[in-house]
Amino acid sequence: MTWYVLDDATLRLNLKVRPKAGRERIGPVQDNWLKVELKAPAEDGKANAALIKLLARRLKVGRDDITIVTGKTGRRKSLRIDASIPRDRVEALAQGGT
């Protein structure tokens, strides 16, 4: 298992999300899971909404293109992004940062 699978029109991401963190941050990859820290709490879907917003901004896709496939209520999530995204933009996520 790798933290992402990319084909022509779809990206799948495996994420380990930490809600209610001190800052928003993506990366690094740990045990084939891309770590994501969010300020939003894990209540009423706030962390999921913040995750989608952050990834949409970093990957330059629309929020409607991102779907949480598994893990809607857990910290480990699999996401599907229905958009053509350059591989270097995906791999840049693992470099860390906001």
N, CA, C and O of each residue as an XYZ file, in Angstrom:
392
protein
N       0.854     -1.191      0.000
C       0.000      0.000      0.000
C       0.887      1.238      0.000
O       1.876      1.304      0.731
N       0.534      2.198     -0.810
C       1.208      3.488     -0.830
C       0.196      4.561     -0.426
O      -1.009      4.308     -0.416
N       0.671      5.728     -0.102
C      -0.238      6.763      0.400
C      -1.083      7.395     -0.697
O      -2.054      8.093     -0.404
N      -0.719      7.157     -1.982
C      -1.571      7.665     -3.053
C      -1.512      6.765     -4.276
O      -0.531      6.059     -4.512
N      -2.595      6.813     -5.047
C      -2.683      6.148     -6.344
C      -3.235      7.185     -7.308
O      -4.283      7.783     -7.062
N      -2.517      7.392     -8.408
C      -2.887      8.427     -9.363
C      -3.024      7.813    -10.746
O      -2.127      7.115    -11.218
N      -4.163      8.079    -11.397
C      -4.295      7.731    -12.808
C      -4.709      8.995    -13.559
O      -4.608     10.093    -13.013
N      -5.162      8.862    -14.775
C      -5.430     10.040    -15.603
C      -6.463     11.000    -15.027
O      -6.322     12.216    -15.159
N      -7.494     10.467    -14.391
C      -8.592     11.339    -13.968
C      -8.965     11.207    -12.490
O      -9.899     11.860    -12.026
N      -8.241     10.369    -11.754
C      -8.604     10.142    -10.354
C      -7.349     10.020     -9.487
O      -6.348      9.424     -9.885
N      -7.439     10.598     -8.302
C      -6.395     10.473     -7.289
C      -7.032      9.863     -6.054
O      -8.098     10.300     -5.619
N      -6.385      8.859     -5.490
C      -6.816      8.288     -4.208
C      -5.724      8.563     -3.190
O      -4.546      8.307     -3.441
N      -6.129      9.088     -2.035
C      -5.202      9.416     -0.956
C      -5.545      8.641      0.298
O      -6.720      8.464      0.618
N      -4.529      8.175      1.011
C      -4.696      7.586      2.337
C      -4.129      8.575      3.340
O      -2.943      8.901      3.298
N      -4.972      9.051      4.238
C      -4.597     10.112      5.167
C      -4.778      9.683      6.608
O      -5.678      8.909      6.937
N      -3.917     10.192      7.453
C      -4.065     10.054      8.903
C      -4.241     11.475      9.430
O      -3.303     12.272      9.419
N      -5.445     11.781      9.888
C      -5.820     13.153     10.227
C      -5.792     13.367     11.738
O      -6.270     12.537     12.511
N      -5.226     14.490     12.134
C      -5.225     14.888     13.548
C      -6.009     16.197     13.681
O      -5.482     17.271     13.386
N      -7.253     16.108     14.121
C      -8.039     17.334     14.306
C      -7.610     18.076     15.568
O      -6.898     17.533     16.414
N      -8.051     19.309     15.679
C      -7.812     20.150     16.855
C      -6.323     20.320     17.149
O      -5.899     20.338     18.304
N      -5.546     20.444     16.079
C      -4.103     20.677     16.202
C      -3.854     22.177     16.334
O      -4.760     22.979     16.109
N      -2.673     22.543     16.685
C      -2.333     23.953     16.848
C      -2.251     24.714     15.537
O      -2.388     25.937     15.511
N      -2.026     23.982     14.440
C      -1.921     24.625     13.122
C      -2.337     23.624     12.051
O      -2.426     22.422     12.303
N      -2.587     24.139     10.860
C      -2.908     23.269      9.733
C      -1.612     22.921      9.020
O      -0.797     23.791      8.713
N      -1.441     21.627      8.764
C      -0.190     21.161      8.163
C      -0.448     19.859      7.419
O      -1.212     19.011      7.880
N       0.193     19.706      6.266
C       0.128     18.463      5.503
C       1.524     17.874      5.449
O       2.490     18.585      5.169
N       1.638     16.571      5.717
C       2.898     15.849      5.639
C       3.598     15.800      6.977
O       3.276     16.562      7.888
N       4.516     14.937      7.086
C       5.096     14.030      6.099
C       4.308     12.718      6.005
O       3.260     12.563      6.631
N       4.826     11.790      5.221
C       4.246     10.463      5.096
C       4.841      9.584      6.192
O       6.048      9.590      6.432
N       3.961      8.831      6.850
C       4.407      7.910      7.895
C       3.660      6.598      7.732
O       2.430      6.580      7.764
N       4.382      5.505      7.558
C       3.788      4.171      7.393
C       2.739      4.154      6.282
O       1.663      3.580      6.453
N       3.045      4.771      5.161
C       2.167      4.827      3.992
C       0.866      5.592      4.213
O      -0.113      5.368      3.501
N       0.849      6.475      5.175
C      -0.283      7.378      5.415
C       0.255      8.800      5.400
O       1.240      9.097      6.076
N      -0.374      9.672      4.646
C      -0.003     11.085      4.642
C      -0.643     11.733      5.862
O      -1.862     11.701      6.028
N       0.190     12.322      6.712
C      -0.326     12.956      7.926
C      -0.873     14.342      7.609
O      -0.281     15.095      6.835
N      -2.011     14.669      8.219
C      -2.632     15.981      8.053
C      -3.071     16.472      9.429
O      -3.766     15.760     10.154
N      -2.669     17.677      9.784
C      -3.101     18.302     11.037
C      -4.060     19.434     10.703
O      -3.809     20.240      9.807
N      -5.163     19.479     11.442
C      -6.200     20.490     11.212
C      -6.508     21.222     12.506
O      -6.480     20.623     13.581
N      -6.800     22.500     12.412
C      -7.235     23.266     13.585
C      -8.656     22.906     13.997
O      -8.992     22.960     15.180
N      -9.477     22.547     13.046
C     -10.897     22.283     13.297
C     -11.076     21.058     14.195
O     -10.319     20.092     14.099
N     -12.085     21.108     15.070
C     -12.373     19.948     15.916
C     -13.123     18.862     15.137
O     -13.738     19.122     14.103
N     -13.051     17.660     15.658
C     -13.740     16.522     15.028
C     -15.167     16.439     15.558
O     -15.532     15.483     16.242
N     -15.953     17.435     15.239
C     -17.353     17.433     15.670
C     -18.198     18.073     14.578
O     -17.805     19.060     13.957
N     -19.348     17.496     14.366
C     -20.312     18.004     13.376
C     -19.717     18.162     11.970
O     -20.140     19.035     11.213
N     -18.740     17.324     11.623
C     -18.167     17.366     10.288
C     -17.210     18.520     10.029
O     -16.789     18.733      8.892
N     -16.863     19.268     11.077
C     -15.987     20.441     10.882
C     -14.600     20.053     10.410
O     -14.038     20.715      9.537
N     -14.037     18.990     10.970
C     -12.691     18.568     10.555
C     -12.709     18.065      9.110
O     -11.787     18.353      8.348
N     -13.732     17.327      8.731
C     -13.828     16.841      7.352
C     -13.953     18.006      6.370
O     -13.328     17.994      5.310
N     -14.744     18.994      6.715
C     -14.901     20.171      5.851
C     -13.574     20.925      5.734
O     -13.211     21.379      4.649
N     -12.853     21.056      6.845
C     -11.553     21.737      6.820
C     -10.540     20.945      6.000
O      -9.722     21.528      5.289
N     -10.592     19.632      6.096
C      -9.699     18.773      5.319
C      -9.938     18.950      3.823
O      -8.990     19.108      3.054
N     -11.180     18.924      3.420
C     -11.522     19.086      2.013
C     -11.101     20.463      1.505
O     -10.570     20.585      0.402
N     -11.334     21.478      2.296
C     -10.948     22.838      1.913
C      -9.429     22.950      1.752
O      -8.951     23.538      0.781
N      -8.683     22.398      2.683
C      -7.226     22.459      2.640
C      -6.675     21.712      1.423
O      -5.821     22.232      0.705
N      -7.165     20.500      1.196
C      -6.684     19.718      0.055
C      -7.077     20.356     -1.274
O      -6.289     20.353     -2.220
N      -8.278     20.898     -1.351
C      -8.713     21.569     -2.587
C      -7.796     22.744     -2.900
O      -7.422     22.959     -4.053
N      -7.441     23.493     -1.882
C      -6.556     24.645     -2.076
C      -5.154     24.188     -2.497
O      -4.582     24.749     -3.431
N      -4.600     23.186     -1.825
C      -3.239     22.730     -2.128
C      -3.136     22.015     -3.472
O      -2.125     22.138     -4.164
N      -4.180     21.267     -3.846
C      -4.141     20.520     -5.102
C      -4.732     21.304     -6.273
O      -4.662     20.871     -7.423
N      -5.316     22.470     -5.961
C      -5.923     23.334     -6.985
C      -7.045     22.624     -7.730
O      -7.081     22.589     -8.960
N      -7.961     22.058     -6.944
C      -9.163     21.408     -7.483
C     -10.371     21.981     -6.745
O     -10.225     22.659     -5.729
N     -11.551     21.704     -7.261
C     -12.768     22.139     -6.595
C     -13.101     21.248     -5.406
O     -12.789     20.057     -5.407
N     -13.723     21.816     -4.416
C     -14.128     21.034     -3.237
C     -15.083     19.909     -3.616
O     -15.063     18.841     -3.005
N     -15.914     20.147     -4.617
C     -16.869     19.125     -5.056
C     -16.191     17.936     -5.719
O     -16.814     16.889     -5.893
N     -14.928     18.081     -6.089
C     -14.190     16.983     -6.707
C     -13.666     15.983     -5.678
O     -13.206     14.903     -6.048
N     -13.730     16.329     -4.390
C     -13.144     15.510     -3.324
C     -14.247     14.771     -2.571
O     -15.237     15.366     -2.146
N     -14.054     13.459     -2.416
C     -15.000     12.607     -1.697
C     -14.258     11.790     -0.650
O     -13.225     11.186     -0.942
N     -14.783     11.772      0.566
C     -14.238     10.884      1.589
C     -14.888      9.524      1.372
O     -16.094      9.366      1.561
N     -14.083      8.547      0.973
C     -14.595      7.218      0.645
C     -14.758      6.379      1.909
O     -15.798      5.754      2.116
N     -13.734      6.367      2.747
C     -13.813      5.646      4.019
C     -13.245      6.510      5.129
O     -12.395      7.367      4.888
N     -13.719      6.282      6.346
C     -13.183      6.980      7.501
C     -13.822      8.314      7.813
O     -13.172      9.182      8.395
N     -15.073      8.502      7.444
C     -15.726      9.794      7.700
C     -15.724     10.167      9.173
O     -15.689     11.351      9.507
N     -15.761      9.180     10.062
C     -15.778      9.474     11.494
C     -14.493      9.043     12.187
O     -14.410      9.089     13.414
N     -13.506      8.631     11.432
C     -12.244      8.182     12.019
C     -11.095      9.075     11.612
O     -11.263     10.000     10.817
N      -9.932      8.795     12.159
C      -8.741      9.581     11.834
C      -8.064      9.097     10.568
O      -7.411      9.879      9.877
N      -8.209      7.820     10.253
C      -7.644      7.283      9.008
C      -8.710      7.343      7.932
O      -9.795      6.779      8.075
N      -8.384      8.033      6.855
C      -9.365      8.289      5.800
C      -8.787      7.934      4.437
O      -7.586      8.070      4.201
N      -9.651      7.483      3.556
C      -9.308      7.322      2.150
C     -10.170      8.294      1.369
O     -11.390      8.330      1.533
N      -9.533      9.076      0.524
C     -10.235     10.080     -0.271
C     -10.073      9.794     -1.752
O      -9.060      9.246     -2.187
N     -11.082     10.170     -2.519
C     -11.028     10.097     -3.974
C     -11.185     11.523     -4.499
O     -12.078     12.261     -4.082
N     -10.314     11.887     -5.406
C     -10.380     13.211     -6.012
C     -10.534     13.003     -7.507
O      -9.649     12.464     -8.172
N     -11.666     13.436     -8.017
C     -11.990     13.269     -9.429
C     -11.529     14.480    -10.217
O     -12.317     15.367    -10.543
N     -10.237     14.502    -10.516
C      -9.652     15.598    -11.291
C      -8.284     15.150    -11.781
O      -7.645     14.291    -11.173
N      -7.852     15.728    -12.860
C      -6.527     15.444    -13.387
C      -5.525     16.328    -12.645
O      -5.590     17.555    -12.717
N      -4.599     15.688    -11.932
C      -3.653     16.427    -11.098
C      -2.233     15.983    -11.469
O      -1.975     14.783    -11.556
N      -1.320     16.911    -11.687
C       0.059     16.537    -11.996
C       0.709     15.791    -10.819
O       0.504     16.151     -9.660
N       1.481     14.766    -11.126
C       2.132     13.943    -10.098
C       3.007     14.785     -9.156
O       3.034     14.527     -7.953
N       3.718     15.781     -9.686
C       4.581     16.588     -8.825
C       3.783     17.376     -7.789
O       4.270     17.617     -6.685
N       2.566     17.778     -8.136
C       1.714     18.495     -7.185
C       1.266     17.559     -6.060
O       1.180     17.971     -4.903
N       0.984     16.310     -6.400
C       0.596     15.311     -5.393
C       1.770     15.025     -4.476
O       1.630     15.030     -3.253
N       2.919     14.777     -5.066
C       4.104     14.440     -4.258
C       4.566     15.598     -3.397
O       5.198     15.382     -2.363
N       4.265     16.811     -3.798
C       4.624     17.983     -2.993
C       3.882     17.997     -1.651
O       4.361     18.590     -0.684
N       2.721     17.349     -1.594
C       1.980     17.266     -0.337
C       2.838     16.615      0.754
O       2.803     17.034      1.910
N       3.603     15.594      0.378
C       4.390     14.843      1.346
C       5.567     15.638      1.896
O       6.177     15.237      2.888
N       5.887     16.749      1.269
C       7.023     17.548      1.706
C       6.731     18.329      2.982
O       7.636     18.874      3.614
N       5.453     18.374      3.349
C       5.081     19.062      4.581
C       4.791     20.528      4.362
O       4.985     21.069      3.273
N       4.330     21.147      5.405
C       4.041     22.573      5.369
C       2.566     22.865      5.414
O       1.739     21.959      5.513
N       2.245     24.129      5.343
C       0.847     24.557      5.418
C       0.264     24.729      4.056
O      -0.907     25.087      3.926
